[in-house]
Amino acid sequence: MIGDRTKRVVARGRPAWTVAGALAVAGVLLIVLGFVGSDHSLAGPLPSKVAKKAAITAPSLAQTLATQRSVPLRLRIPALGMSVSLLSLGLNFDGTVQVPTGTKQPGWFRLGPTPGQIGSAVILGHVDSYLGPGVFFQLRTLAVGDQVDVELADGTTAQFAVKSVAMYPNGQFPSQRVYGSHGSSALQLVTCGGVFDHQTGSYLSNIVVYTSLTAVIPASSANQPSP
């Protein structure tokens, strides 16, 4: 029964991935994914070399549109009718990656750049649980050109456009592409999808929405009502 399976999944606790152990697994990065039967999710290791690349903004790559570092507060995706506040995700005391505690609120990976900075910012959320759809349940339906807005603490809004939506088997997650800095301002949205494995209580694939920065709306403009 679903209830019994849920208890078993929750009882397993968080995956035993640690940053130290990650150093031996090159090319694999954080994957935070929601799944039916639990509020927890799969978490891949966080190699220190890639983490440093994600966290540091190189002044030589500064672009006109790039924002200053400012904590993201709210994610808006008009095509999905979504407007939701954001959590801040880091690492647990045991070295494992934090995941959203519930399925209704996504989280920004704070060891990387903030949305709008040079580099790849990443927001992760659950697709669903035994209670029903999660915040990123419809993420896979986004199309090229769809708008994604992130409201920052300094009042500005970083506006992105979807470039592509891809699904990868868990063992083929493109860590460098998702988390690495490629000289531009990008935002990746990550959840899980594909086939659900009832034996392991998790999905077998990852959904990644790739976006690029298209505009930075100043605080004064963002606060003005639309005509």
Backbone bond lengths (Angstrom), bond angles and torsions (degrees), N, CA, C in turn:
res aa  C-N    CA-C-N  psi(-1)  N-CA   C-N-CA  omega(-1)  CA-C   N-CA-C  phi
1 M - - - 1.458 - - 1.526 109.91 -
2 I 1.328 114.63 157.27 1.458 118.37 -178.25 1.516 110.74 -61.22
3 G 1.326 116.97 -43.19 1.454 119.45 -178.39 1.513 112.84 -59.23
4 D 1.361 117.01 -43.45 1.458 120.49 179.59 1.513 110.90 -65.34
5 R 1.331 116.30 -42.27 1.471 119.48 179.93 1.515 110.66 -64.35
6 T 1.320 116.36 -36.88 1.457 120.39 179.13 1.519 110.43 -61.68
7 K 1.323 116.68 -43.65 1.452 119.73 179.93 1.510 111.28 -61.57
8 R 1.336 116.41 -40.10 1.462 119.36 -179.63 1.520 110.99 -66.16
9 V 1.331 117.25 -40.84 1.461 120.72 -179.41 1.512 110.29 -64.77
10 V 1.325 117.41 -47.57 1.454 120.73 -179.05 1.513 110.74 -63.58
11 A 1.339 116.65 -37.37 1.460 120.31 -178.40 1.510 112.21 -64.31
12 R 1.339 116.76 -25.71 1.464 119.33 179.21 1.514 111.51 -65.46
13 G 1.322 117.74 -25.41 1.453 120.99 -177.81 1.505 111.41 75.23
14 R 1.321 116.62 -162.68 1.457 121.55 -178.05 1.518 110.28 -80.46
15 P 1.324 116.79 150.49 1.463 120.37 177.56 1.517 110.29 -60.31
16 A 1.307 116.35 147.26 1.462 120.24 -174.33 1.516 112.04 -88.15
17 W 1.334 116.85 47.14 1.465 120.80 174.30 1.513 108.18 -87.12
18 T 1.299 117.63 136.27 1.461 121.93 176.75 1.507 109.40 -128.37
19 V 1.328 116.00 159.11 1.460 120.00 178.28 1.516 110.17 -63.38
20 A 1.338 116.78 -38.87 1.460 119.91 179.83 1.527 110.33 -62.42
21 G 1.319 116.72 -44.95 1.450 120.10 179.82 1.509 111.82 -66.51
22 A 1.317 116.18 -25.55 1.459 119.97 -176.82 1.514 112.33 -68.24
23 L 1.314 117.17 -24.03 1.459 119.89 -176.87 1.529 111.15 -62.12
24 A 1.312 116.80 -20.80 1.459 119.88 -179.83 1.520 112.05 -92.98
25 V 1.319 116.16 2.22 1.467 119.88 -177.20 1.511 108.81 -122.80
26 A 1.295 118.06 76.69 1.459 122.25 -177.89 1.517 110.31 -67.01
27 G 1.349 114.71 141.37 1.450 119.91 175.03 1.507 114.36 85.64
28 V 1.332 119.07 -1.97 1.457 120.81 177.54 1.504 108.62 -110.71
29 L 1.355 117.18 135.15 1.451 120.01 -175.03 1.504 110.76 -131.87
30 L 1.314 114.60 179.35 1.457 122.37 178.72 1.515 112.35 -51.72
31 I 1.328 116.51 128.27 1.458 122.10 172.17 1.516 105.63 -130.93
32 V 1.307 118.53 110.26 1.451 120.98 179.51 1.509 108.17 -110.15
33 L 1.307 117.45 115.09 1.451 122.21 -169.48 1.515 110.89 -136.23
34 G 1.328 116.73 134.98 1.451 119.21 175.94 1.515 109.59 -82.87
35 F 1.353 116.73 156.20 1.455 118.60 176.02 1.508 110.93 -153.01
36 V 1.322 115.47 156.98 1.449 121.36 -178.93 1.522 109.62 -60.25
37 G 1.328 116.80 133.35 1.450 120.61 172.64 1.502 114.43 103.58
38 S 1.326 119.63 -4.56 1.459 119.69 -178.81 1.506 111.23 -164.38
39 D 1.329 115.75 155.35 1.457 120.49 173.43 1.524 110.48 -86.46
40 H 1.329 116.78 -10.59 1.463 120.11 178.76 1.519 109.38 -84.67
41 S 1.311 116.90 177.43 1.443 119.48 -176.86 1.499 111.04 -154.71
42 L 1.320 115.89 170.45 1.447 120.73 175.81 1.508 109.55 -69.30
43 A 1.319 116.37 145.98 1.461 120.14 176.93 1.506 109.09 -141.28
44 G 1.323 116.20 121.20 1.446 120.58 175.59 1.510 110.05 -87.79
45 P 1.326 118.02 168.57 1.451 122.10 -178.26 1.515 112.37 -73.26
46 L 1.305 115.92 164.37 1.451 122.30 -177.92 1.521 110.11 -120.63
47 P 1.335 118.50 89.84 1.464 121.12 179.50 1.512 111.24 -57.92
48 S 1.323 117.03 134.06 1.459 121.18 -175.71 1.512 112.24 -63.09
49 K 1.329 117.67 -35.00 1.464 120.49 -177.83 1.517 110.78 -63.87
50 V 1.322 117.25 -44.35 1.453 121.16 179.69 1.513 110.34 -71.04
51 A 1.326 117.41 -36.57 1.459 121.05 179.92 1.521 110.94 -60.86
52 K 1.319 116.87 -40.99 1.453 120.09 179.23 1.518 111.05 -65.09
53 K 1.331 116.91 -40.08 1.461 120.41 178.54 1.523 110.76 -63.69
54 A 1.322 116.22 -37.09 1.456 120.21 -177.94 1.511 111.61 -72.86
55 A 1.348 116.32 -32.51 1.457 119.85 -171.68 1.524 113.44 -86.25
56 I 1.318 117.49 -23.17 1.463 120.36 -173.19 1.523 110.69 -98.43
57 T 1.316 115.75 129.96 1.452 121.18 175.60 1.529 108.72 -97.88
58 A 1.317 117.86 118.93 1.450 121.87 -177.91 1.525 110.11 -81.52
59 P 1.344 118.58 120.03 1.467 121.19 -179.11 1.519 112.67 -56.33
60 S 1.330 118.03 -31.71 1.458 120.66 -177.96 1.526 112.50 -67.81
61 L 1.321 117.09 -16.11 1.459 120.73 -178.65 1.521 112.73 -101.79
62 A 1.356 116.46 7.75 1.462 119.81 -176.57 1.521 110.26 -58.54
63 Q 1.330 115.24 138.79 1.455 121.55 179.21 1.520 109.72 -121.95
64 T 1.317 116.13 162.16 1.455 121.32 -178.07 1.520 112.06 -57.98
65 L 1.316 117.00 -40.53 1.458 120.72 -176.00 1.523 113.51 -79.31
66 A 1.313 118.01 -19.79 1.455 120.83 -172.71 1.528 112.10 -59.70
67 T 1.317 115.77 142.00 1.461 121.31 179.46 1.521 110.48 -94.48
68 Q 1.328 115.69 167.98 1.450 121.57 169.69 1.521 107.89 -79.43
69 R 1.323 117.09 162.43 1.460 119.53 178.46 1.520 109.59 -66.73
70 S 1.315 115.81 123.46 1.460 122.40 -179.55 1.521 108.25 -154.13
71 V 1.312 116.69 131.05 1.463 121.44 -174.19 1.534 110.86 -60.83
72 P 1.323 118.13 130.65 1.467 120.81 176.94 1.524 110.73 -75.43
73 L 1.334 115.97 133.43 1.460 121.11 -176.66 1.523 113.18 -107.42
74 R 1.322 117.05 -33.65 1.467 119.18 -173.07 1.527 110.76 -146.17
75 L 1.321 115.20 140.68 1.459 122.78 176.97 1.518 108.60 -111.53
76 R 1.336 115.21 130.67 1.467 120.18 177.77 1.522 109.25 -127.16
77 I 1.326 115.87 129.48 1.463 121.97 176.22 1.525 106.91 -129.41
78 P 1.337 118.06 93.34 1.469 121.25 -175.97 1.521 114.42 -53.74
79 A 1.327 117.97 -38.76 1.463 120.53 -177.61 1.522 112.45 -62.43
80 L 1.337 117.32 -23.80 1.457 121.87 179.34 1.530 112.12 -104.58
81 G 1.352 115.91 1.04 1.454 119.26 -176.19 1.513 111.91 64.16
82 M 1.313 116.95 31.01 1.459 122.12 -174.29 1.516 112.70 -102.85
83 S 1.313 116.67 132.68 1.460 123.99 169.92 1.514 105.81 -147.54
84 V 1.330 116.20 107.18 1.459 120.28 -171.11 1.525 110.51 -141.99
85 S 1.321 116.15 144.01 1.460 120.46 177.31 1.519 109.92 -73.38
86 L 1.329 115.84 158.49 1.451 121.60 -174.66 1.527 112.21 -111.78
87 L 1.320 115.35 142.42 1.448 122.28 169.91 1.523 108.70 -86.69
88 S 1.328 116.40 169.59 1.453 122.34 173.46 1.521 107.71 -116.30
89 L 1.324 117.20 123.75 1.455 122.33 -175.93 1.515 111.41 -111.91
90 G 1.325 115.85 138.55 1.459 120.80 176.97 1.511 110.27 -136.33
91 L 1.340 115.74 -128.56 1.454 121.74 178.99 1.524 110.04 -120.53
92 N 1.321 117.31 149.18 1.451 122.23 174.21 1.526 110.35 -79.16
93 F 1.321 117.28 168.54 1.454 121.63 -179.84 1.521 112.12 -60.93
94 D 1.324 117.02 -29.22 1.463 120.33 -179.25 1.525 112.40 -87.15
95 G 1.322 116.76 6.17 1.457 120.25 177.68 1.504 114.78 91.34
96 T 1.336 117.60 -4.19 1.461 119.59 177.29 1.520 110.16 -80.79
97 V 1.310 115.45 157.59 1.459 121.54 -177.93 1.527 110.66 -78.26
98 Q 1.308 116.43 133.73 1.454 120.20 176.00 1.522 110.02 -69.28
99 V 1.335 115.80 150.04 1.454 121.94 175.30 1.520 107.85 -129.48
100 P 1.323 118.62 158.93 1.469 119.91 176.06 1.521 110.41 -55.42
101 T 1.322 116.65 137.32 1.455 120.61 -177.33 1.524 112.66 -74.94
102 G 1.306 117.48 -18.95 1.457 122.13 178.00 1.505 110.33 -132.82
103 T 1.313 116.56 177.33 1.463 120.40 -175.66 1.521 113.58 -96.51
104 K 1.326 118.31 -5.42 1.464 121.17 -172.66 1.521 113.95 -99.36
105 Q 1.315 117.95 -3.69 1.460 120.19 -177.38 1.523 109.70 -135.61
106 P 1.332 117.43 124.92 1.468 120.26 178.45 1.521 110.52 -81.59
107 G 1.321 115.81 170.51 1.454 120.34 -179.36 1.510 112.33 -134.24
108 W 1.321 115.20 145.82 1.470 122.17 176.37 1.522 108.63 -93.44
109 F 1.335 116.77 133.76 1.459 122.26 178.28 1.523 108.94 -78.89
110 R 1.327 115.97 102.89 1.460 120.68 -168.76 1.526 114.47 -75.94
111 L 1.337 119.45 -7.90 1.456 120.28 176.36 1.527 111.67 -81.17
112 G 1.309 116.26 -4.38 1.459 121.36 175.47 1.523 109.48 -106.33
113 P 1.329 117.77 -173.97 1.459 121.08 179.06 1.519 111.51 -69.10
114 T 1.315 116.22 159.63 1.456 119.39 172.35 1.529 108.21 -81.40
115 P 1.325 118.10 153.12 1.468 120.57 -178.66 1.527 112.17 -54.69
116 G 1.321 115.89 125.91 1.457 121.46 -178.49 1.508 113.13 106.67
117 Q 1.334 118.02 -21.61 1.457 119.92 174.32 1.526 109.70 -75.09
118 I 1.333 115.73 163.20 1.455 119.39 174.06 1.525 108.39 -64.17
119 G 1.314 116.37 131.94 1.445 120.96 -178.89 1.517 111.06 121.26
120 S 1.311 115.85 -171.02 1.456 121.19 -178.20 1.524 110.56 -109.43
121 A 1.326 116.05 107.21 1.454 120.86 171.50 1.528 107.36 -82.64
122 V 1.328 116.19 147.81 1.460 119.87 -176.54 1.523 110.05 -132.38
123 I 1.316 115.73 131.07 1.463 122.59 174.59 1.525 107.35 -120.11
124 L 1.335 115.51 131.12 1.462 121.21 -174.07 1.517 110.66 -123.18
125 G 1.318 116.14 143.71 1.451 119.30 -179.58 1.510 111.94 -153.82
126 H 1.321 115.82 160.88 1.460 121.83 -179.88 1.526 110.97 -77.76
127 V 1.317 116.14 146.32 1.460 120.80 176.69 1.523 110.75 -86.14
128 D 1.335 116.86 -38.43 1.456 120.82 177.72 1.525 109.78 -171.31
129 S 1.315 116.25 -177.81 1.457 123.42 173.83 1.512 106.97 -153.23
130 Y 1.313 117.76 -176.61 1.464 120.01 178.54 1.526 111.28 -65.12
131 L 1.339 116.99 -14.87 1.458 121.12 178.90 1.523 112.82 -84.07
132 G 1.337 116.91 -15.46 1.460 119.62 -179.54 1.516 112.06 135.72
133 P 1.343 117.73 -169.21 1.465 122.41 -177.77 1.521 113.00 -58.24
134 G 1.332 115.22 143.63 1.450 121.83 174.93 1.515 110.69 -97.92
135 V 1.327 115.66 -177.15 1.463 120.92 -174.09 1.526 112.10 -63.00
136 F 1.326 118.32 -30.62 1.466 121.40 -178.00 1.535 112.34 -105.25
137 F 1.318 116.51 26.35 1.460 120.65 -177.95 1.525 112.17 -60.40
138 Q 1.337 117.26 -36.33 1.467 121.31 -177.65 1.529 112.87 -100.32
139 L 1.303 117.19 10.85 1.461 120.32 -175.99 1.526 111.75 -56.55
140 R 1.317 117.23 -37.83 1.461 121.70 -177.00 1.520 113.16 -65.04
141 T 1.343 117.79 -15.09 1.468 120.89 -177.02 1.527 112.67 -87.85
142 L 1.317 118.19 -4.43 1.465 120.08 179.46 1.522 110.57 -63.43
143 A 1.332 115.39 148.54 1.460 121.33 -178.33 1.518 110.36 -119.42
144 V 1.306 115.77 160.70 1.466 121.59 178.29 1.528 109.38 -56.29
145 G 1.319 115.87 131.08 1.458 121.48 -179.88 1.514 114.25 96.78
146 D 1.325 118.20 -15.68 1.463 119.68 178.07 1.520 110.53 -60.53
147 Q 1.306 115.87 145.28 1.459 122.39 -174.89 1.524 111.34 -89.91
148 V 1.332 115.40 140.91 1.461 122.81 175.31 1.521 107.24 -132.44
149 D 1.316 117.29 120.03 1.465 122.17 -178.86 1.521 110.24 -111.54
150 V 1.332 115.35 140.87 1.460 120.78 174.13 1.524 108.38 -126.90
151 E 1.325 115.44 119.52 1.461 121.30 178.19 1.521 109.05 -86.28
152 L 1.339 116.04 127.05 1.459 121.76 -176.61 1.524 111.60 -100.83
153 A 1.327 115.27 161.78 1.459 120.94 -175.93 1.522 112.66 -63.54
154 D 1.332 118.23 -27.18 1.462 120.56 -179.44 1.535 112.45 -81.72
155 G 1.324 116.81 4.01 1.461 120.61 176.81 1.513 115.20 97.04
156 T 1.320 117.07 -14.48 1.460 119.42 179.19 1.530 110.17 -80.67
157 T 1.318 114.62 160.83 1.465 120.74 176.47 1.518 108.65 -122.86
158 A 1.329 116.24 123.12 1.457 121.55 175.95 1.525 107.44 -90.36
159 Q 1.322 116.14 123.11 1.461 121.61 -175.22 1.522 109.46 -109.79
160 F 1.315 115.05 128.56 1.462 121.51 -176.71 1.529 110.24 -121.64
161 A 1.320 115.66 161.91 1.460 121.73 174.72 1.522 108.29 -127.04
162 V 1.327 116.00 137.67 1.458 120.98 -179.89 1.523 109.97 -66.31
163 K 1.328 116.10 130.03 1.464 122.08 176.20 1.522 111.88 -98.22
164 S 1.318 116.35 -37.95 1.464 120.31 -179.93 1.519 109.90 -165.73
165 V 1.323 114.79 160.23 1.461 122.25 175.23 1.522 106.82 -127.05
166 A 1.318 117.01 126.29 1.462 120.17 -175.18 1.523 111.06 -132.99
167 M 1.323 115.24 154.45 1.461 121.47 175.61 1.515 108.58 -124.11
168 Y 1.343 116.42 134.23 1.454 121.57 -177.88 1.529 110.28 -129.13
169 P 1.326 117.66 139.65 1.464 119.81 170.86 1.532 108.75 -59.08
170 N 1.315 116.64 148.59 1.464 119.77 -175.78 1.523 113.74 -52.24
171 G 1.317 117.19 -38.97 1.452 120.05 -177.68 1.511 114.44 -78.20
172 Q 1.334 116.87 -2.36 1.464 120.03 -178.19 1.524 111.64 -122.04
173 F 1.323 116.54 27.71 1.457 119.95 -179.55 1.527 110.26 -64.85
174 P 1.365 118.50 125.98 1.468 122.10 -175.83 1.529 112.39 -82.24
175 S 1.310 116.05 77.85 1.457 121.60 -171.81 1.525 113.80 -55.83
176 Q 1.321 116.22 -48.04 1.461 119.36 -177.36 1.521 111.37 -63.76
177 R 1.320 116.59 -38.47 1.471 119.52 -179.36 1.525 111.04 -67.70
178 V 1.318 116.54 -38.48 1.466 120.36 -177.13 1.521 111.82 -77.12
179 Y 1.324 117.55 -43.55 1.462 121.58 -172.00 1.525 114.66 -105.32
180 G 1.316 117.48 -20.59 1.450 119.38 -176.04 1.519 113.15 -75.25
181 S 1.335 115.33 152.88 1.456 120.83 177.23 1.523 109.42 -84.92
182 H 1.336 115.96 129.08 1.457 120.64 -178.27 1.526 111.63 -117.54
183 G 1.337 115.84 22.86 1.457 120.38 175.36 1.509 114.91 83.96
184 S 1.335 117.55 10.11 1.459 120.72 178.68 1.521 108.75 -141.18
185 S 1.318 115.88 174.34 1.464 120.60 -179.95 1.526 109.32 -94.80
186 A 1.312 115.88 114.85 1.461 120.82 -177.28 1.522 109.63 -129.41
187 L 1.316 115.15 156.18 1.463 122.14 173.90 1.518 107.03 -133.49
188 Q 1.323 116.25 125.87 1.457 121.45 176.49 1.534 109.37 -110.84
189 L 1.326 116.34 135.51 1.456 122.60 175.78 1.522 107.20 -109.41
190 V 1.327 116.67 129.91 1.463 120.36 -171.60 1.523 111.37 -128.11
191 T 1.314 115.77 134.50 1.462 122.10 171.11 1.519 107.31 -149.02
192 C 1.325 117.51 -168.61 1.450 118.84 177.98 1.513 110.50 -113.05
193 G 1.310 117.09 170.05 1.449 120.47 -177.87 1.506 111.45 -176.00
194 G 1.312 115.14 -162.93 1.452 119.97 -177.91 1.517 111.26 76.66
195 V 1.317 116.15 -148.44 1.461 122.73 -177.02 1.526 110.52 -76.83
196 F 1.337 116.03 137.84 1.458 120.73 176.42 1.519 109.70 -95.16
197 D 1.330 116.08 125.65 1.461 122.12 -179.20 1.528 109.19 -92.92
198 H 1.310 116.93 108.36 1.459 120.85 -177.75 1.527 112.01 -69.87
199 Q 1.309 117.32 -22.02 1.464 120.02 178.81 1.523 111.85 -71.16
200 T 1.318 115.93 -42.50 1.465 120.13 -178.52 1.521 112.30 -95.16
201 G 1.334 117.28 -13.92 1.458 120.47 -178.49 1.511 112.80 71.66
202 S 1.328 117.58 34.49 1.459 120.47 -178.94 1.522 110.32 -151.29
203 Y 1.327 115.19 163.34 1.462 120.56 174.94 1.525 109.53 -80.33
204 L 1.315 115.38 157.11 1.458 121.18 -176.68 1.520 113.35 -95.60
205 S 1.326 117.20 -5.71 1.464 119.77 -177.29 1.523 111.27 -137.27
206 N 1.315 114.80 169.92 1.454 123.21 177.70 1.516 110.16 -120.91
207 I 1.317 116.33 139.72 1.462 122.03 173.99 1.523 107.95 -103.36
208 V 1.326 116.53 129.19 1.465 121.37 177.08 1.524 108.96 -126.46
209 V 1.323 115.99 126.31 1.459 121.67 173.13 1.522 107.66 -102.96
210 Y 1.322 116.10 117.75 1.465 121.84 179.70 1.526 109.33 -93.92
211 T 1.328 117.02 131.47 1.461 120.72 177.38 1.524 110.12 -134.04
212 S 1.311 115.91 161.55 1.464 121.34 175.91 1.522 109.38 -130.87
213 L 1.320 115.46 150.37 1.461 121.92 -178.18 1.521 111.06 -68.09
214 T 1.328 116.96 130.33 1.462 121.28 179.44 1.524 112.97 -116.88
215 A 1.338 117.11 -23.74 1.469 119.99 -178.58 1.520 109.89 -162.30
216 V 1.319 114.49 152.58 1.467 121.69 172.00 1.519 106.91 -122.81
217 I 1.315 116.37 115.17 1.459 121.66 -176.90 1.525 108.87 -95.24
218 P 1.340 118.10 118.02 1.471 121.32 -179.23 1.524 111.43 -61.01
219 A 1.313 115.06 159.46 1.460 120.64 -177.81 1.521 111.95 -57.25
220 S 1.339 117.56 -41.81 1.459 121.00 -177.87 1.524 111.54 -63.10
221 S 1.341 116.00 -39.15 1.465 119.96 -179.66 1.521 111.26 -75.23
222 A 1.357 115.96 -37.57 1.460 119.91 -177.70 1.516 111.33 -66.09
223 N 1.339 116.65 -27.51 1.469 119.85 -177.03 1.518 113.21 -88.13
224 Q 1.338 117.18 -8.21 1.453 120.20 -179.05 1.523 110.39 -81.28
225 P 1.341 118.17 134.75 1.470 120.40 179.04 1.510 111.03 -67.71
226 S 1.329 115.25 147.38 1.457 120.54 178.45 1.527 109.52 -70.78
227 P 1.352 117.75 143.78 1.469 120.13 179.80 1.509 111.77 -66.79
